[in-house]
């Protein structure tokens, strides 16, 4: 995130086409990504079914006996979230809500 802030402060036109991929499981990364104002920003994370695979559920549900070894992960064990699409989805949903509110008010 420090690097992204530094690039934003420079305002360098050559960096306008940079793509950023941030890796991690923390849900706060979604919020950090949304406030960066970067156009090409994606989050890469392991699927929760892979991360939690070796753990039993609260009610003794069945899980794998051992978590999957990270060295044996393949591309299907990850999720990639493109925040540009996520932002657009938010914009459309809030626009719809705003239009409904305007109709109700008057």
C-alpha positions in Angstrom: 0.0 0.0 0.0 2.9 2.4 0.6 4.1 1.9 -2.9 0.6 2.6 -4.3 0.4 5.8 -2.2 3.8 6.9 -3.4 2.8 6.4 -7.1 -0.4 8.4 -6.5 1.6 11.2 -4.9 3.9 11.4 -7.9 1.0 11.6 -10.3 3.4 10.1 -12.9 1.5 9.6 -16.2 3.8 6.7 -17.1 2.4 4.8 -14.1 -1.2 5.4 -15.2 -1.4 1.9 -16.7 0.0 0.1 -13.7 -1.9 -2.9 -12.4 -1.8 -3.8 -8.8 -2.5 -7.2 -7.2 -2.6 -7.4 -3.5 -2.4 -10.8 -1.9 -4.0 -11.7 1.5 -7.0 -13.2 3.3 -7.9 -10.1 5.3 -11.4 -8.7 4.4 -10.1 -5.2 5.2 -8.0 -5.5 2.0 -11.3 -5.0 0.0 -11.9 -1.7 1.7 -8.3 -0.6 1.3 -8.5 -1.5 -2.4 -11.7 0.5 -2.8 -10.3 3.7 -1.4 -7.1 3.7 -3.5 -8.7 5.3 -6.5 -6.6 3.0 -8.7 -8.3 1.7 -11.8 -6.3 -1.6 -12.2 -6.5 -3.0 -8.7 -7.2 -6.7 -7.9 -7.1 -8.8 -4.8 -5.8 -12.4 -4.9 -6.7 -14.7 -2.1 -7.0 -18.3 -1.3 -10.5 -19.8 -1.4 -11.9 -20.3 2.1 -12.7 -23.9 1.3 -8.9 -24.5 0.8 -7.9 -22.5 3.9 -10.4 -24.1 6.2 -10.3 -27.5 4.5 -8.4 -29.2 7.4 -10.5 -27.7 10.2 -13.7 -29.2 11.5 -16.8 -27.0 11.8 -18.4 -25.9 15.0 -20.7 -28.9 15.0 -18.0 -31.4 14.3 -18.5 -31.3 10.5 -16.3 -33.3 8.3 -13.2 -31.7 6.9 -10.0 -33.1 5.4 -7.7 -34.7 8.0 -4.9 -32.2 7.0 -5.0 -28.8 5.4 -3.9 -28.7 1.8 -0.1 -28.2 1.5 0.5 -24.7 0.0 3.1 -26.1 -2.4 0.4 -28.2 -4.0 -2.0 -25.3 -4.7 -3.1 -24.8 -8.2 -5.0 -22.0 -9.9 -8.4 -23.3 -8.8 -7.4 -22.8 -5.2 -7.4 -19.0 -5.6 -10.0 -16.2 -6.1 -9.2 -13.0 -8.0 -11.4 -10.0 -7.3 -11.2 -7.1 -9.8 -12.1 -4.1 -7.7 -13.1 -2.0 -10.8 -16.0 -4.4 -11.4 -16.8 -4.3 -7.7 -16.9 -0.5 -7.7 -19.2 -0.5 -10.7 -21.5 -2.9 -9.0 -21.7 -0.6 -6.0 -22.3 2.4 -8.2 -25.2 0.7 -10.0 -26.8 -0.5 -6.8 -26.6 2.8 -5.1 -27.9 4.6 -8.3 -30.9 2.3 -8.3 -31.6 2.9 -4.6 -31.2 6.7 -5.2 -33.7 6.6 -8.0 -36.2 4.7 -5.9 -35.8 7.2 -3.0 -36.4 10.1 -5.4 -39.6 8.5 -6.7 -40.9 7.9 -3.2 -40.1 11.5 -2.1 -41.7 13.2 -4.8 
